[in-house]
Each structure stands twice: as C-alpha cells, then as structure tokens.
C-alpha cells in the first residue's frame, strides 16, 4: 500500500496529461456556440469519476448544462464528504493578450513556478482544482485508504450564476445529504504560506441600458442639442462613488458587517508586500475605499465595478455619431449580511433616479448570491488545517476571500452543512483573465493534501 506522496510522484505525468486533455475542451457556458463542447466536458468528467472508483455516476439533465452526481458509499455509519466543483470556464477574451492559445494547454516555467505552470483557460478556475479531488479519490480507492463516504456534485453553469443548481439541490436533498462540503475554487496566500478561505463575498450582477434618440445621430448636426446616452451613462457611473471611493447608493451600507479592531489586526498578520503586489500588476499605486488596507478592500468591504461598457462606433477610423444607446455591465461584491436581492433593488431604484432628462434607463438583473463565513472552530476547518500541516509543514492562516461562490450560502440553507474551502491557486494565476495558469506544484500539492482532510475529518467526527 503506497502513501500519497509516492503515489503522486509515480503518477505525476499521467495526472498532468489527463488535466491537459480536459483543458483542451472549450466548455464556455456563457456562449451558446460552445454548447456541444460544454456537454462533452460533462461526459469526460463523469468518466473520470467512474475511473477514480465511484460506484454510482449520473449525468443529471437540467434546463441548462448537466450536473454530474457521483458517490462511493463504504459505510452509512461513517461521515460523508460532498465535493463540489464546476467544469465550465470563462470566455477567453481578449484573445490577442494570450501568449499561447487558451484551449491549447502548455506548461511554461515562470519565476514563481520554476517547476512549470499549465497555461490554459480553466487551468485554475476550476478544472485543475476540481480534478485534484478526482485524483485524490483515485488514490484513496486504489490504495484502500478511503476512510469515509464521498459524494461529488460537479456543475457546468458556475460561471453564469449556477442558474439551475439551486433547483437541483432543493430537489435532491436526500441524495446530497452530507456532513461537510469540500470545495477547491479559491486560493492560498503563497506557495509557502498555506491558507484556508473562511469567508466569501456575495454578488449582485446587473446590466444597464441608456436610450436616447430613436436612431444614431450626426454629432455635428445634433451634438449639444440632444442628450448623448454614452455621455449620460459615464456620468451616472462616475457618480456611484464619492471622493473617498465610497459607494453612493442610498442604503447600500446599512447591513455591512464591520469587523472589530481585533479581527482586522488578525488579518493584518498575513504576509503581504504592497510593492510586490503593485509590481505584479504593473501599477504605481493602489486604489480603493479610504480608511482600509488593500487586503481589507478586496475581502471584507463591498465594491462596485464596471465590468464592460459599450455603445456607438468602435470600429477602425472615425464615424461621428451620437449613439442611440449605451450599455454597461456592473458587478457589486457584497459582504456578509448584505442581501444580494435587496442590493440589486437598491441599485435599480437609485440608477433610474439619477438619469438625465432626454434618456430612459433600463436595469436588468443577471445573477447574484449571498456572502458566506465559516467558523474556524468547526470539525471541518480543524481537519483541513491538520491536512495542510502534514503536507506544508506549517499551520494554514484563515483568510477571507474577495471572490464569490454564490452557491455556498445556498448549500448551508438547503443541506444544513458547512463548507470548507481548500484552495490551492494563487492570486497571480490570472483567473478570468488572459494567460490563466495553475502551477504544476500547486496541482500536485492539492492532490497530496486532500486525502488528509478525509482522514482527519473522519477521526474528529468520532
């Protein structure tokens, strides 16, 4: 019977080859042109779970992309771990900024990853991190080291708001019953500083549309006499923050959780170099809400950002028009106690109220989710901490993340269980951006660490 470290080393190349094949499939859930590829990815993931030792594997149809359910039940009296992940990926645009094609995975060495990193869309978010769990299960089943029951729920719509997952969870509560939920869709502070994510921000995502005249107009004949929707939209967006980068929507901060000085002091102990942060992003200064540090701004404070803006003529050369319409996509990251539906309603009411005369405004909500905090005194957290201690040789730091996984709050509401977020990515992995990558070392370290969670969770549950 082999230990996990030797098993990973012996199977390293196969583990990499299998992930690379998975990354070649463009499972872009946001673009219907890739529907066939996204469905194919579900089939590939289902087969991998069968090969890893699951006794039951089902491809469950939804109104959108299928959800893969699988399990291996060894003893109903033992604890059950439910693993969640997703096989869909973000669109790769802008393609011209990739140094290699997004769906032609390649391993490149970098300063941070001298042992190599896999460059491809989905490498870290979330195919690479999801697949760590499949390979960890393979080790536990082939080496007869699975100490408890395990279930998998892998979806294909996370990047578009998990639109059908809520219904699936509500309709399958018995099937999905568990003692703890395990997710790797987050990161850690550094390769030599393991951390466990204990908080996630919520999300409200909207699209806004400003309409002026009934057609595009000649900017010479009509300029200055008719409201320009692009000018109006940019002014409206600019007004959403004050001089201290405080969000100006009435009621926006009413339920914001204010952390104590003690909690903020604990957060400040995490190693962080502002100079390295700026250098990695090629910026000369940071930016954000006054009175908070960079790490606080991107984790415990709510935000409002424009994710896309368009209108008028953007082709080559000049075309002097006043556009009939202008559009923007806006996301708000929310902290615990902020209800995303309430925030969406507040945004809609405010944005419509600040429109200039001569234009109409339409706000279309897209998707959202609640924030989440997991306690560090739970059995699940303690088990994860022990697993990291064994493979990294040091105790992980609890850390709140700026990202959002909306379904985590849903899981607690519907399945009545806590979620443990064991991420192995890094901030520099460029998720959602060109040149997304995942360190070979991080990928293999995740496979090595995950079985320890099962072992310690089972022992601590006795």
N, C-alpha and C positions, 0 to 999 in steps of 0.2 A: 504493500500500500504506500503510495507516494505522498509526500507533503505538497502543499500548494506551490511553494516556491520552485521546487524542482519540476513540477508539472507544467508550470508556466514557461520555464526556460526550455523544456523539451518541446513544447508545442508553440513556441513564440511565433515562428514563421507561418504556421497554419492559422493561428489566431489573426495575424495581420492580413494574410491572403483572404480570409473569409470576410473580414471587415471591408477590405478594399472592394471586393465584389459587390457587397451590399451598397457601398457608397457610389458605385457606378450608376445605380438606378436613380433617375431624377424624380423622386417622389415629392413633387411640389404641390401641396394640397391647395394652395391659393390660386392655381392656374389650371382650369379645366382641360387645357391642351395636354396636360400630363396625367390625366386620369388613368390611362392604361398602365403607365409606369408605376403610379402610386398603388394601384390594386396588385400589381405584380410584386411589389415590395412586401405587401402583407403576406403573400404566399411564401416568399423567401423566409421571412421571419418565422412564420408558422412551422416551416420545415426545420428551421434551426432549433426550435424548441422541442420538436419531436426527437431530433438527433441528440439533443442535450439530455434527454431522459424523461421528459414529461410523459405521463401515461395518457393524458387527455389533452388534445389540442383542437380548438374550434376557431374557425374564421366566422365571426358573427357579423351578419349584414346589418347595416344601419341605413338611414336615408342618405348618408354620405359615404365616407370610406369605412371599410370594415374594421372591427375591433377584434384583436386576437386574444382569446382566452385560453389559458393552459394551466394544468396543475399536476403536481405529484404529491399525493397524499400517502404518507407512510404509516401514520397512526393518528386517528382522530382525537386521541387524548393529548397529543403534543401541540405546541403552538403552531400557528400558521402565519407565514410571511406573505404579503401580497406585494409583488413587484409591479410598478407602473413605469411605462416609458412610451415614447412615440417614434414612429418610423417616417413621419412626414418631415419635410425640410422647408426652409425659407426659399423664396426665389433668389437666384444668384446675382441679380442685377446690382450694380452696373458691371457687365461682363468685361469691359475694357480695363478694369482695375485688377483683375485676377492675373497673377503671374503664371498660372497654369490653368487649364480648363477646369471648371468647378466639378464636373462629373467624370473627370479622368484623374482619379486619385494618384498622388505621387508622394513619396517620402523624401523630405528635404531636411538637411541639417541646418540648424539655426544656432545663434548664440545661446539662447535659452534651452534649446533642445539639441545638444551635440549628438545624441543618440538617434535623432531624427523625429520628425513630426509628419503626420499624414495630412496633406493639404487637399481638401475637398469640401463641398457643401454638405453639411450634416455630420462632419467628422467628430465634432464635439457635441453638437446640438441636433439630434440626441442619439444618432445611430451608434456612434462609438461608445457612449456611456451606457446606452441601453444594452448593447451587445456584450459589455463586460459581465452583465448579470447572466446572460445565456451561457457564457463560457465558464463562469463561476459555478453555475448549476452543473454543467458538464463534468467539471472536476469532482463535485460532491457526489454525483450519481455514479460515475465510473470508478471512483475510489471508495465507494461505500461510506462516505462521510457527510451525508445529508442528515442533520440532527433533528429536523422538524419538517413540517409540511410547507409547501411553497405553491403559490398561485401567481400567474402572470396576467396582466391586462395591458396590452400594447395597442395604442390607437394611432390613427392616421390623420387626425384633424387638430392637433395641438397648436400648430402654427396659425390656424384660422379660428381659434377660440374654443376648441373642443365642443363644437355645436351639437353633436349627438351623444356625447359621453354622459351627460347628466341623465338623460333618459335611460341609457343603458344601465347606469349604476342603480337608479331607482327601481328598475325592473328586474334586477339581478342581485338583490341584496344577499340572499342566501348563498348564491353561487360565489359571491365575492367576500363573504364573511371572513374575517381575519383578526389577528391580534395586533398587528402592526403593518404599516405600509412603508415600503422602501423605494426611494426614488433617487436616481442619479441624473439630474438635469440641472445641476448647479456647479459651482466651482469651489476651489480652495484658495487660501491666501497666496501660497507659493509652493514650489516643489518640495522645499524643506520645511514648510510651515503648514501642516495639515489643519483643516478646519471643518466644522460641521455647520451647515446653514440652519439657523434656528428661527429665522423669520423671512417672510416673503412679502413684497408689496402687492397690493391689489392693482387692478387695471380698469380703466374706462377708455374705450377707443371709439372715436366718432369721426364722421366725415362732414364737412361743412361746404355749402354751395351758396355763392352770392351771385344773384342775377340782376342785371341792369336792363339795357335796351334789348329790343327783340331780335337784334342781329349785331354782328360786329360792325363797328362804325369807323369811318375815316377819321384818324386822330387830328387831322388839320381842320376839317370842317366841323367836327363836333367836340374836339378837345377843349376842356374848360367850361363847357356848357352842359355836359351830361355826366352823371356820376360814372366813374370808371370802376367796375367791380374789382379789378385787381388792386387798385389804389385803396379802395374801401376795405377789402379783405386784409391787406397787410397792416392797415391802421388798426383794425379790430384785433388782429392777432397781437400786435405790439402792445395794445392796452391791457392784455391779460396778465402782464407782470408790471409791478411798480419799480421804482428806482432801486429798491433793495432785492429785486427778483422775487418778491412776494406775490403770490397769485391773487388777483383782484376779484375773483368771482365771489359774490356775497355768500356767506355760509360755508365756503369751501373748507375752512379750518375748524369748523365747530366741533367735530369729533376726533380731531387729530390727537393721537396718543403722544403725550410729552414725556420723554424719558427723564428719569432723575439724574442729578449730577453724578451719583454713584454709578449708574448704568452707563452713562456717557464716558466716565473715567475708565470703566472696564473695557469698553470698545476701543478706547484710545491706546490700550496696551498692545493691540495687534500691530505687528511690524508694518510700517508704511513709509515709503520715501516719496515725498512730493516731487522732488527733482526727477526721480526715475519715472514717475507717473507722467510728468509733462514730456519727458524725453521720448517715452514710448508712443505718445500721441502726436509728437512733433508740434507742441503748442508752447507758447512762452508764458502762459498764465492760466490758472483755473478760473472757474466762473460759477456762480450759483447764489443761493439764498444767503443773505447776510446773517452772521451770527452762528454759522455752522461750519464744521470742517468738511473737507472733501468726502471723507468716508461717511460722515453723517448725512450729507446732502444726497448721496446715492444709495442710502439704505433706510434711514429712519424718518426722512422727510418726504412729503408728497411733491410731485413735479407735474409740469405741463409742458409738452414739447410738440412742435410741428414735425410730423414725420414725412410729409410730402406736400408740395404746393404747385399748382399749375393753372394755366389759363393763357389765352391769347396766342400769339405767334412765337414759336420757339425753334423754328427751322433755321436753315442757313440763310445768311443775308438779312435784309430788312423788309418788314411789312408793317406799315404804320397804321395800326388798328387799335381801337378801343374794344376790348373783348366784351362779348355779351355776358360771359360768365367767368367766374374764378372759383377754384376749388382748393381745399386743403384737407389733409388727414391729420388728426390731432390725438395724441395719447396722453392720459394722465395716470401716473403711477401713484398709488394710494397706500397709506399706512393702515395698520390695524385700527378698527373701529370706524373707518370711513366706508360707508356702504356704496358700492360702485353704481348701483342704480340711482341712488339719491344724488350722487355727484354728477352723473350723466344728466339728470333732470335739472340740476342747478346750472350746469354748463349751458344747456339748451335755452333755458329761460334768460340767462344773462347775455348770451351771444346774440340772441334775437333782439334783445332790448337795446343793444348798442349799435344796431345797424343805422347807417345814414339814410336820409330820405332819398328816394330815387332808386333804391335797390330792394330786393326781397332776399331773405335769408332762410335757408333750409338746413337743419341739423339732422343727420341720420346716424343714430347709434349703431355700432357694429357689434362689439362684444366686450365682455369685461369679466371681472371676478374679484372676490374678496381677498384681503391680505390674510396672513397666517403667522402665528407664533407657536413654536413647540417648546415645551418645558425641558430644561436640561437635567431635571431630576427624574425623568421617566426611565423605565427599563430600556426602552428602545434607544434613547440617547446614550445611556451608560454602555450598552452593548456596542454601539457604533464607536464610542470613544475607546473602548478596550481593543477593538479590531484595529483601529488606526495606531494605537500604541504598539501593537505587536509588529506591524509592518513598517511603520515610520520611525519607531523608537522614541516617540515623544507624544505627549498628550495633545490632542487637537484643540483648537480655540473655537468656542462658539461664535458664530458670525451671522449678522443679519444681511440678507442679500437685497440688492436693488431690483432684482428681476421679479417676474410674476409667473406663478404656475396656478392659474385660477381654480383648477380642479382640486387642489389640496384642501381648501376650505370645504368644498363640496363633499370630499371623501369623509371628513370628520362629521359633517352634518348627517350624511346618509348612512355611512358604515360604522360610525361611532368609534373610530380608531385614530390614533395619532400617526403622523407621517414623519419618517426620519429621512433627511436629505443628505445623502452621502455623495457629494460631487467631487470629481477629480479633474475638472477642467481648470483653466487659468484665465484671468481677465484678458490676457494677451492673445487668446485663441481666436479672436475676431469672429465670434458667432454673430450671425445675421449680417455680416459684412463680407466684402471680397477677401479672399485668401484665408477663409476659415480653416483652422487646423487643430489637431489634437496630438499631443506628444506621445510617442511610442512608449516612453517610460510611464507616463500617466495612465495610459490604456492598460498596460500590463500590471501596474501597481493597483489599479482598481480591481482587476480580476483576482489579484493576490489578497486583497483586503476584504472583499465582500464575504467569503466563506466564514471569516472570523465573526462577522455580525451574527450569522445564523447560530454559530456555536455559543456565543456569549448570550444571545437573546434567549436561547433555549435553557441555558443554565440559570440565568437570572429569573426566568419565569417559573422555576420550580418552587 
